[in-house]
Amino acid sequence: MDKFDEMLQKEASLGYVYRLAKESERMLKATLEKDTSTMEEILEYAHNTETPILSYNNEVELFSIVNLVYLCARDSYRVEREDKAGLGFVDFIFYPENPADTGIILELKVDHTADEAVQQIIDKKYSLRFSGKAGEKAKYTGEILAVGIGYNKKTKKHQCRVITLRKGTLY
């Protein structure tokens, strides 16, 4: 599997799969660098090219697009969907394989703003998932990014916001 993964990343002759892997790498890099304009560009392009027009505004399709554009994250993260966290269930949470690396909490909101998605991450204390249980030593020690993605059905625009959640807080 490692050899196959390596080939996907390096072999341009694989066409679509190669280009998908490269875009996915670019998405993860943009997220870690908080480059929201690149994130929005990649999301919009993937959404426009991968989703059938009759289900374009379907929330399930949008979740699938997010899964697709973060495909390469699975090389260095354990990606969970609808994971119990804090006071609810987070849409996506990326647990780094290296506990000192950056963890990612991603909330997707349809017909709401990216700011509202980030606020939900904070309000529902989703980052507690990285802290471990009471009395335990924190398993993850790297910074945590709150990633909010808003999608407007009417304008068909994607909006992203990324903030760093500080250590030592309850969120």
C-alpha positions as CSV (number, residue, x, y, z in Angstrom):
1,M,0.0,0.0,0.0
2,D,2.9,2.4,0.8
3,K,4.4,1.7,-2.7
4,F,1.0,2.3,-4.3
5,D,0.6,5.6,-2.3
6,E,4.1,6.7,-3.3
7,M,3.3,6.0,-7.0
8,L,0.0,8.0,-6.8
9,Q,1.9,11.0,-5.5
10,K,4.7,10.9,-8.1
11,E,3.3,9.3,-11.3
12,A,1.7,11.9,-13.5
13,S,0.7,9.2,-16.0
14,L,-2.0,8.1,-13.5
15,G,-4.0,11.2,-14.7
16,Y,-7.1,11.9,-12.7
17,V,-5.9,10.1,-9.6
18,Y,-2.5,11.9,-9.6
19,R,-4.2,15.3,-10.1
20,L,-6.6,14.5,-7.2
21,A,-3.8,13.5,-4.9
22,K,-1.9,16.8,-5.8
23,E,-5.0,18.9,-5.1
24,S,-5.6,17.1,-1.9
25,E,-2.0,17.8,-0.8
26,R,-2.5,21.5,-1.7
27,M,-5.7,21.6,0.4
28,L,-4.1,20.2,3.5
29,K,-1.1,22.6,3.1
30,A,-3.5,25.6,2.6
31,T,-5.4,24.6,5.7
32,L,-2.3,24.3,7.8
33,E,-1.1,27.6,6.5
34,K,-4.5,29.2,7.1
35,D,-4.7,30.1,3.4
36,T,-8.5,30.4,3.1
37,S,-8.6,31.8,-0.4
38,T,-6.8,28.7,-1.8
39,M,-9.1,26.4,0.3
40,E,-12.2,28.1,-1.1
41,E,-10.8,27.8,-4.6
42,I,-10.1,24.1,-4.2
43,L,-13.5,23.4,-2.6
44,E,-15.4,25.3,-5.3
45,Y,-13.5,23.6,-8.1
46,A,-14.1,20.1,-6.6
47,H,-17.7,20.8,-5.9
48,N,-18.3,22.1,-9.4
49,T,-16.5,19.3,-11.2
50,E,-17.4,16.3,-8.9
51,T,-21.0,16.8,-7.9
52,P,-24.0,16.1,-10.2
53,I,-26.1,19.2,-10.8
54,L,-29.3,17.6,-9.4
55,S,-27.7,17.0,-6.0
56,Y,-25.3,20.0,-6.0
57,N,-26.9,21.6,-2.9
58,N,-27.3,18.3,-1.1
59,E,-25.4,18.4,2.3
60,V,-24.3,14.8,1.9
61,E,-22.6,15.7,-1.4
62,L,-20.8,18.6,0.2
63,F,-19.5,16.2,3.0
64,S,-18.3,13.9,0.2
65,I,-16.4,16.8,-1.4
66,V,-14.8,17.7,1.9
67,N,-13.8,14.1,2.2
68,L,-12.3,14.1,-1.3
69,V,-10.3,17.3,-1.0
70,Y,-8.7,16.1,2.3
71,L,-7.9,12.6,0.9
72,C,-4.2,12.9,1.4
73,A,-4.7,13.9,5.1
74,R,-5.1,10.2,5.8
75,D,-1.4,9.7,5.2
76,S,-0.6,11.6,8.5
77,Y,-3.9,11.8,10.3
78,R,-6.7,9.5,11.5
79,V,-9.7,11.3,10.1
80,E,-13.0,10.7,11.9
81,R,-16.4,11.9,10.9
82,E,-19.3,12.7,13.3
83,D,-17.0,12.0,16.2
84,K,-18.3,12.6,19.8
85,A,-16.4,15.7,21.0
86,G,-17.1,18.1,23.8
87,L,-20.8,19.0,23.9
88,G,-21.7,17.3,20.6
89,F,-20.5,15.7,17.4
90,V,-17.9,17.3,15.2
91,D,-18.3,16.9,11.5
92,F,-14.6,16.0,10.9
93,I,-11.7,15.7,13.3
94,F,-8.1,15.0,12.2
95,Y,-6.0,13.3,14.8
96,P,-2.3,13.6,13.9
97,E,-0.3,10.4,13.9
98,N,2.5,12.4,15.6
99,P,0.9,13.8,18.8
100,A,3.1,16.9,18.6
101,D,1.7,17.8,15.1
102,T,-1.3,20.1,14.5
103,G,-4.7,18.6,15.0
104,I,-7.7,19.8,12.9
105,I,-11.3,20.2,13.8
106,L,-13.5,20.9,10.8
107,E,-17.1,22.0,11.0
108,L,-19.2,22.4,7.8
109,K,-22.3,24.7,7.8
110,V,-24.7,24.9,4.9
111,D,-26.4,28.3,4.6
112,H,-24.3,29.6,7.5
113,T,-21.0,31.4,7.5
114,A,-17.6,30.0,8.2
115,D,-17.4,32.2,11.3
116,E,-20.6,30.5,12.6
117,A,-18.9,27.1,12.0
118,V,-15.8,28.2,14.0
119,Q,-18.0,29.6,16.8
120,Q,-19.8,26.2,17.0
121,I,-16.4,24.5,17.4
122,I,-15.6,26.9,20.3
123,D,-19.1,26.8,21.9
124,K,-19.4,23.1,21.9
125,K,-15.8,22.6,23.1
126,Y,-14.9,20.2,20.4
127,S,-11.2,20.6,21.1
128,L,-11.6,18.7,24.4
129,R,-11.3,15.6,22.2
130,F,-7.6,16.3,22.0
131,S,-7.1,16.8,25.7
132,G,-7.9,13.3,27.0
133,K,-10.1,12.4,29.9
134,A,-9.9,14.1,33.3
135,G,-6.8,13.1,35.2
136,E,-5.1,11.8,32.0
137,K,-2.1,13.4,30.4
138,A,-3.0,15.0,27.1
139,K,-2.4,12.6,24.3
140,Y,-2.0,15.4,21.7
141,T,0.3,18.3,22.4
142,G,0.4,20.2,19.1
143,E,-1.7,23.2,18.2
144,I,-5.3,22.7,17.2
145,L,-6.9,24.4,14.2
146,A,-10.6,25.2,14.1
147,V,-11.6,25.1,10.5
148,G,-15.0,26.5,9.6
149,I,-16.5,25.9,6.1
150,G,-19.7,27.8,5.2
151,Y,-21.6,27.1,2.0
152,N,-24.3,29.3,0.6
153,K,-26.9,27.3,-1.5
154,K,-28.1,30.5,-3.3
155,T,-24.8,31.9,-4.3
156,K,-23.0,28.5,-4.5
157,K,-20.0,30.1,-2.8
158,H,-17.8,28.4,-0.2
159,Q,-16.3,30.4,2.6
160,C,-13.5,29.2,4.9
161,R,-12.0,30.4,8.2
162,V,-9.2,28.9,10.1
163,I,-8.1,29.9,13.6
164,T,-5.7,28.5,16.1
165,L,-7.2,27.3,19.3
166,R,-4.9,28.2,22.2
167,K,-3.6,25.6,24.6
168,G,-4.7,25.8,28.2
169,T,-8.3,26.8,27.4
170,L,-11.4,24.7,27.5
171,Y,-12.0,25.1,23.9
